[in-house]
Amino acid sequence: MYIGEFIKEVASTRETVRYYIEEQLLTPQKREGKYYFTSEDLADFMAVRELRALGLPIQLIKEINQNRKACGTKTQWQANLQIIEQELNRVQTEINTLTQQQNQLLDLQNQLRKKLS
C-alpha cells in the first residue's frame, strides 16, 4: 500500500509516518519514487506506537529496534531489559519530583485557605 492508504490504516498523519521513516523506525520500499508499505511496515508502526504510548522517547525506541538484529536471543532481551530499567529509573525520578511539587503546592494551598478563614 502507498503512503495515503497506510496513513488511513494506522490512523496517523503523513508527518508522523515521514518522521518515523527519517528516524529509520520504518523502512518502506520505494516504487516509482513513492513509498510502498508492507504488512511488516504496518507491524513496525504499531510496535513504535505501543512503545510511544508507554512514554518511551524515539531514541530509546531506536535502540530497541537496533536490538532486533539479535531477535529472540538472550542478548536482545538483556539489552532491552537494560533500556526498560533505565526508563523506569527516569520515570521514578520524575514521579519523585512531581510528588515534591505536589506537596509544596498542597502546603501553599493550605496556607492560603488558613488566611482566608
N, C-alpha and C positions, 0 to 999 in steps of 0.2 A: 504494500500500500504506500502511496505517496504521502507527503507531509500533511496535507489537508485532512485526509482520511484518518491518518494516525492521530492528529490532534483531537479529532472528534472521538476517536476510540478511547483515548486516555483522558478525555475531558480536561485538557490543559490548554496552554497558549503556545503560539508559534515561538514567542520569545523564550519561554521555558525550555521547549524542545531544542531550540538552537543553542541555548546556553549549555544544556547537557551535552550537546554534540561538541561544542567548543571545549568543554571540560573533559571530553573523551569518556563520558559516562554512557553515551550512546554512540554507536559506530555503524550507522546505516550505510548501505551501499549507495552508489550514485548510478543512476540510469538516465542517460541523455541529459546529464547535468543537473538532475533533480534527485533529492534524497528519496531512497526507497527503503521502507521499513519492513522487517520480517517479524515473525512471532517471537523470535529471540530478542529483538529490539523492544518489543512490547513487554516481555518479561523483565528485561533490564530496566525499563522505565518504571514499572510497577515496584521493583525492588528498591530503586532510588527513592520513589515516593514513600514507601514504607519507612525507610531509614530517615528521610526528612521529617516524617510525622513523629518519629522518636526524638527529633530535635538535633540530629547529627548534622554537623556542618558539611558542606560539599567536600572539603579537604579530607575529612575522615572517611567519607563515602568513597572517595577516590582511592584511598589506602585499602579499604576493604575490597574494592574492585580489583586492585592490583594483586591482592592475596588470592584471587580466584584462579591464578595460574597454577597454584598448588591445590586446586579444588578437591575437597573431600579428604584432605590429609591432615595429620596432626599438626603439621607446620602451619597450615592455613588456620586451623582452629585456635592455635596458640596466638598467632598474630592478631586474629580478630578479637580474641579474649582480651588481649592487652589493650587494643583500641577501645573496647567497650568499658574496661575497668578505668581507663584514663578519663573517658567521658563521664562515667559515674562519679569519679572524684571531682571533676569540674562542676557537675550538676550539684553535688553535695555542697561544694564551696559556695555556689550561687544561692542555694537554699539557706545556708547559714547567714549569708549577707542579707538576704531578704527577710529572714526571721529577725535579725538585729534591727533592720529598718522598721519592720512592723512593730516591734516592741517600743522603739523610740517614738513612733507615731502614736501608739496607744497611750504612752506616758503623756505626750503632749496633749492628746485628746482629753485625757483625764484632768490635766491641769486646767485646760480651758473650760471644761464643764464645771469644775470647782469654782472658778472665778465667776461663772455665770449664775451659780446658785447662791 
